[in-house]
Amino acid sequence: MKQSLRGPALYKAIRDYIKRYILENDLKPGDALPPEGQLVEDLGVGRSSVREAVKSLQSVGIVDVRQGDGLYVRELNFDPMLEAFIFGMQFDPNTLAELLQVRTWLEGAVIGDAVGHLTNEDLIKLEALLKEWEERVQVGEEYSDLDESFHQIIYGVLNNQTMMKLFSAFWVSFTSLDKEITHDPDPEEVLRFHHAILDAIRTRDPNLTRQQLSQHFDHIKKRIDKYLEGKESNG
């Protein structure tokens, strides 16, 4: 470590050192990193500089700081992206429509592979989920967790945890918004869209499934467009 470094250049050098340490020592999520005092000694820098660098790595989800217990490698996550999504939609409501478009593109791109991997046992799980969904709609209960689980079952068969975390980030971002957007005025119609998706999956036709999925997203887009129009007229 070059002691002549100052400010951002010094913090970056410390961050790079910690990231290299993780990679070169093949550390896994939950593994301990050298304590703060050891980093200060090994690098020959001030404690405040190490703390600033660690805070930076914590903010992007690489390091987990456990008060009184030290530093640990954090599992890959999209928390920083999630925070940016939520703020972005509050700062510029048009971001909401753009995020939906990204989700539409991604799910449309992978649905064909998912259809080919879904087993009969998976279809039974989806059927049971929709049955519970119907029961909740009939008594006016919340069903958003079932909506998320429906999509998780479909794409979970692809065994891509990074994709699943990204989809989860999209979902949490959307459900964090005002009920004016997230609450559908016609829950039975939403349920019908999901029944149609499952029926298409049963045919093992990826194009038909993609078409039904697209209609579901078109329905969401209409709600978002209506919301954005209201924001513009009130602004």
N, C-alpha and C positions, 0 to 999 in steps of 0.2 A: 504494500500500500504506500503510495507516494504521499508523504505528509504535506506536500505543497498544495495538494488539492484542497479546494474550499467549496462551501455551499453545495449547490446541486451536483456538481461534478464529484464531490466526495460522497454524497449520499448514493449516487448512481454506482460508484465503485464498490461501496459496501453492499448494496443490493446485488450487484453482479457476483460478488464473492459468495454471498449466501446462496444464491441460485446455483452457482457452480458447485458449491459444497453439497447441495442436495443431489445434484445429478451425478457427481463423481463418486459419492458414497452410496449411490443407489438407494436413497431413503424413500420410504413409502409413507402414505398418509398415516398420521399418528405417531411417526417416529420423532424422537427428540432432536432438536438442534443444539449446538453449543450454547451454553448460557450467555447472557449479555456480557458478563464480566470477562468471559473467555474471549469473546469476539473483540472486546476492547483491547485485551492484551495481545491477541494474535495479530490484529491489524494495526496496532499502534495508533489508534485514533481515540477521540473523546467519547465518553459514554453518551452524551447528547446526540452525537452524530450517528451512533449505532441505533439509538432509539428512534431517531427520525427515519432511518433507512428501514427499520423493522416495521414501523407504522405504515410506511409506504407499501411494503410487501403484504402487510395485513389488509390494507385497503383493497388490494387487487386479488385477495383470496389465496395467496401462496403460503403465508405463515399464519399460524394460530397462536395468539398470545394468551396464555393462561396465567392469570394473576396469581403470583406466589408459587407457580409451578414451572415456569419457563416457557420456552419457544418450541413449537411443534410444526411439522409439515402438515398442511391442510389438504384435505381431499379436493380434487378438481371440482370447482363449482362456478356457477354463473351469478353469484350474488352481486358483484360489482356491475355486471351487465343489467341485472334485474333492477338495481337501484337507478341506473341510467334510464332504463325503459320507463319506469314509473314516473320519474321526474320529467322525462321527455314528453310523456303524454299529458302531464299537467302544464308544462311550459308551452308546448305546441300541440294542441289536440289533434292536428293532422297526423301526428306520429302514430296515433292509434290505428288509423286506416292503413298506414304503411306497414305496421307490424303485422296486422291481419293479412296483408298481401304476402309478406314474407312467410308467414305460417302456411298460407294456402299453397304457395309454391313448394315449400318443403314437404308438406304432407302429400301433395299431389305427386311429387317426385318419388316418394318411397312407398306409397300405398300398394303399388303393384307387387313389390317384393314382399310386403307384409301379407298380402292375400295368398301368395304362394307358400308362406311359412305357417300360417294359422292352421292349427289342428282341430279335429272335431271337439276335443276337450276345450279348446279356446272358444269355439262357437257356443258350447254349452255355457261357459262362463258369461259370455256376452248376452245370451238369452236370459240367464238368471238376473243379470244386472238390469236389463230392460224391464223385466217383470217387476223388480223392486222399484224401478223408476216410475212405472205406471202406477203402482200403489201410492207412491209419494205424491204424484201429481193429483191423484183422485182426492187426497185429503189436504192438498195445499201445502205440502212440506217442501223444504229446500232440497234440490237434487243436483246442485252444481258439482258435488264430489263424485257423483255417479257419472256425470258427463265427462269429467276428467279421467276417471277410471276406464271408461269405455275406450277412449283413445289410447290410454296407456296399455291396455290389453292388446290392442291391435298392433301397436308399434313395438311393444316389448319383445315380441317374438324375433325381432331383428338383432337383439343382443348388442345394441349400440348405446352404451350408457351416456356418452356425450350428447347424442341426439336427444335422448330422453330428458336429460337435464335442460337442454335448450328448449324443448317443448314445454317443460315445466315452468321455465322462466317466462315464456310467452303466456302461459295460463295464469300464473300468479300476477303478472302485470295486468292482465285483463280484469281478473276478478277483484283487483285492488281498487278498481275505479268505482265511480258513483253508481248506485243501483239503477239510475236512469238508463245506463248503458247495459249493465250486466244482467238485469232482470228482464227476461223476455215476457211480453204481455200475453203470449200464447204458448204456454208450456207444452200443451198437447201437440202443437205443430212441431216444436223442437224434438219431441219424442218421436214423431212420425219420421222426421229426417233420419234419425238414428236407426229406426226400424228399417228404413229403406237402404241404409248403408249395410246393415247386417244381411238383409235379403240379397244384396248385390254380392257380398262376400261369399255367401253360400253358393252362388253360381260359379265361383272361382274365375270370374271375368274381371280382370283388373281395370279395363276401360269403363265398364259399367259401374264398378265401385268408385272409380275416380270421378265419374259423372255425378253420382249421388253425393259424394263428398263435396264436390264443387257447389252443388245446389245448397247444401248445408251452409257453406261459407258465404254464398251469395245472400242467404237470409240474414246472416250476421252483418254482412256489409251494408245491407239496406238499413238496419237499425243504427249502425255507426254513422252512415251518411245523413240520416234524419237527425241524429244528435248533433253532428257538426253543422248542419244547416241552421239548427236552432241556436247554436253558439254564435254563428256569424250574424244572424239577424238580431241577436241580443247585444252583440259587440259593437 
